[in-house]
Amino acid sequence: MADTDRTDRDAKGQLFDQLDDIHAGMLGVIGSGQHYQPMAPYMDRDAGQIWFITSRETDLAHAANVGADAHFNVTGKDHDYHACLKGTLRPVVNPAKLDEVWSRVAAAFFDGGKDDPNILLLCLDLQDAAIWSSTGSGVVFALEILRANLSETHRPDIGTHRVVSWDKAA
């Protein structure tokens, strides 16, 4: 269950913890006209970056060829946490980072393993993220909806919304 109090206190920390618990989110390049694609995130909390492993042959890799504005959308495993992260997506050749983020899941997609010539790392340098966390309690949700329907002034209080940013100049 999403901790709405933590969203207010420590939105970035909570965001990265939520990303640790998911297998994939939807990544897309803004303005490319392409559909968003499911991608597994690998976080670098300190740098404010999310890394992805893809093939050089994908539409996503071509759209990010020189760096592009992108969104990465995620839903928490309990479906009570949602975030849309925005940043610059760029291709990176970095064997040390590939070693760091390599996994059995990635290995399943590349016949040549880490040495496959089609492997490409994509780095999303985070700019900001919009976060919504809501109560996981069906009872609280139902009561808030009932109260809102019985009152002209009551709005349901079922969660919180925050926007966080990464200042790369600091």
N, C-alpha and C positions, 0 to 999 in steps of 0.2 A: 504494500500500500504506500502511495506517495505521501511523504511527510510535508504537508503544506507549510508548516512552520519553518522547516529547513529551507524551503524554496525562498522564503523571505530572508532568512539568516545567511544562508550559504548556497546561493543558487548555482554558482560555478562548480563547487565541490559536489553538490548533488547531481548536477548534470553529468559530470564525468563518472560518478558512481553508477548512474543509470546506464550510461554507455557501456560500462564494464559488464552489465548484466544482459545486454542484448546481443543477438547474433548478427543482425544487419539492420540497416536503415536504407532510406531511399536517397540516392545522390544524383544531382542533375546540374547541368550548366545552364545558367540563366540566359535566355534569349537564343538558345541553340535550336529550339524547336523539337528537341529530342525528349522522349519520355524519361522520367527518372528511373534509375536502375538500382536494384538491391545490391548493397555493398557492405562488407564487414569492416567496421572501424577499428583502428589501432590508435589509441590516444597517446599524445605526449602532453600531459597536463601542464608541465612547467613552460613549455614553448607555446602553448595555446594552438596546437596543431592536431589534426586527425589525419592519419595515413591510411591509404588503401592500396591493395595489390590488384592490378588488372592486367589485361593483355594490351600490347601496343596496337592490336588490330581492332579494338572496340571503338564504337562511336564516341564513347565517353573520353577515351584517350585522345582521339582526334580533336574533340571539342576543347580539350584542356591543353592543347599543344603549346601554347605560349603563355598560359596563365589566363584564367577566366573566372568571372564571378560565378559562384555556385552556391547551392543550398543542399544541406543534408538534413533530412527529416526523420525523426525517430519517435516511436511510441514505446513506452516502458512495458516490461513484460506483463505487468498487471493491468495495462490499458488505462491507467489513471495518471499518466505522465506523458506529456507531449512536448517536443521541442523542434524548432526550426533553426538550424545553425547556418550562418552565412559567412562566406569568406572567399579568398582567392584560391582556386584549384590550379596546381601546376605540376607538370611531370618532373620527376627527380630520378637521377641515377645515383644511387648510394648503396653500395654493397653492404656496408655496416648496418644501415637502417633495415635493409631487406633481411639480414640475419636476425635482427632484433624482432621484427614483426612476423617472420615466417611461421607458418603453422601447418598442421596436418590438413586443415581445410584448404589452405592455399595450394598445398602439394597435390591435392586431388584434381586441380584444374590445369596443371602444367606438367606435361610428360617429361620434360627435362629437369624437373625439380627447380631448385634455386638458380640453376645454370641455364634454364630455358631462355633463349634469346628474345622471346616475346614478352617476358615479364616487364612490367612498368610500374613503378611506384607513383602514386599521386598523393600530393600533400595539400590538405586544405588548411590554409593559414586563417584562423578564425578572426572575424571582425566583430560579430555580435551573434546573439541567440535570443529568440523569444521562447519562453518556457511557460507551460501551463501545467499545474499539478492540481489534482482534484481528490476529494475524499474517495476512498475505496469502499466506504460503507454504503450499502444499498439502503439502509434504514435512514441515514442522514440525508442522502440524496432524495429519497421519497418524501421525507418530512419537509425539506426545503422547497421542493416543487409544490407540495400541497399548500404550504404557507403562501407561496407566491401566487397560487391560483385563488386563494381566499382573500388576498389583500391587494388593493390597487397599488400600494407603495412598496411592498416587500419584493426584493429581488433575491433569487436563490444565492445563498452563500455556500457554494460547494467546492471552492478551490481558490487558487491564487494565480496571478500572472506576473511574470517578471521579464525584463529585458536586461541582458548583461552584455558587456562589451570587453574586448581585449585591446588595450592600448599598446600597440607595438612600438611606439616611440619611447615609452618609459623604460 
